[in-house]
Every structure is written in structure tokens, then in C-alpha cells.
Amino acid sequence: MIGPARPPISLAAVRFYETPPRHYEQIAIINSSAGTTWLFPDRGSLDDAIADLRREAAALGANGVLLQQVYDQPVGGLSVGVGGFGGGRHHFYGGGGSVGGPLINRRVQAIAIYVRR
């Protein structure tokens, strides 16, 4: 908490800001996760994280969410391998392969704000 909380408000009353509005009070720093994914996060998961921030802001009585940063946090890796072999009447064959990459958790940080109109 940075400032005083207010009575909870409707989720529909909470606006999302990428740039600061003209007159506002800071209420709290809030964080959300857009989920853990392999290599490339999708836009839908970021939208879900923003919706979570709006819900948290509404519970604090904030009528705005001011975006601070979106960042990726590594949380491990994932590797998938396959292989096989077989044979015929006069031959034998085999093969295999693998693919791997990092697991990342996309995080969203914002400030719950009260915008004076």
C-alpha cells in the first residue's frame, strides 16, 4: 500500500492507463502474472493479467490501473525428445531428435490509482 484504500468499486469503473492521467492519487503497487509459457507468451494471457489487475484495483477502491512494466521472469526450461528404430528384411534404421527452450513467466506490474475527474 502506498496510500489509503477506498471502499471497493465496480470492476466496470476501473480504467487501464499506459500513461499517467492528469490528476491521480497512488493507492498500491499491484502485480499479476500472464502465466508460464514456453518461448512465446500469447496476447490472451496478457489480457488476463490486466483483467486481474483491474479486479485487484476495484477491491482497493481504485478507479484506475497505471501500467509500470511488463517483464519476463525465467522459471526453468522444457525439452522434448523423440526417438525410434525399426528394421526391414535387409536393413535397420533408427533416428531421434529433440527440441528445447526456456519456460518464462510474463509478469505485469502496475499502480492502483484513484483518478480525480
N, C-alpha and C positions, 0 to 999 in steps of 0.2 A: 504494500500500500504506500502510495506517495502522498495522497490527500484523503479527505474524508469521503467515505462511501455515502451513497444516497439510497433512498428506497428503490427497490427493484422496479424496472420498467418493462414495457413490452419489447420483445425482440424486433418487431417491425419498426420501432422508433430509433434503432441503432444504425447509424450510417458508418460506412467504411471510408477512411481518408488515406490517401497516399501522400498528400502534402498537408501541412498544418492549416486548419481553418483560422480565421481571423482572431476570434476571442474564445479561449477554452481554458479549462482547469484540468490538470492531471489528477487522475484518481488512483491508478495502479498500473504496474507493468504486468502484462499477461503474455503467456506463451502457449503455443499449440503445436502439435505435430501433424504433418501432412502424411505421415505413415512411413514405413520402411519399405524400400523397393530395391530392386536390383538394377543398377545402372541409371535408368532414366525415370524420374518421377513424372506422373501424368498431371495434367491441369485439374482434373476432377478431384484429386486428393488435396491439392492446394485450396480449391474452393471449399472443401470440407473443413480444412483447418481454419479458414477465415470465418466460416459459419460457427465453429466452436468458439472463436474469439468473440464474436458478436454475442453469443449466448452468455459467456462469462461477463462481458461488459454490461449486458442488460441486468444480470443478477447484482451487479455493483451499483446500479443506477446511472451508469454512463450512457450517454446517447451517441457516443462516437467511439470508433476504434482507429487510432492513428498508427499506421504501419511503420515499424522501425527497421526491421531487417528480415530477410528470408535467407536461410543458410542451410548447407548440407553438413550433417554430422556422420562420419563413418562409423558403422556399427559391426563390421566384420566383412565376410566375403562368402560367396557362393560359387561352387564349382560343380558341374555336371559332367560325368564321363559315361561313355558307352563303348562297348566292345563286343566282338563276336567272332566266331570262326565257323568254318564248315569244310566240307570236303566232297569231292565227287569221285568218280571211278578212277581217274588217273591224276587227280590234283587235290591240293589242300590250300585253303585260303583263310585269311584272318585279317582283322582290322580293328581299329579303335580310334577314339578321339575324345576330346574334352573341350569344354568352354567354361570360362570362369570370369568373375568380376566382383567388384565391391558391392556390399549392401550399404545403402545410405538412408539416413533418416532426415527428411526435409523438415526443418523447424521454422516456425514463424513467430517473431517477437513483435509486440505492439504495446501501445499505451492506451488504456481505457481512459477516455476523456469525457468531460461534460462541456458541450458547446453552448455558449450563451448566444441567443439569437437577437 
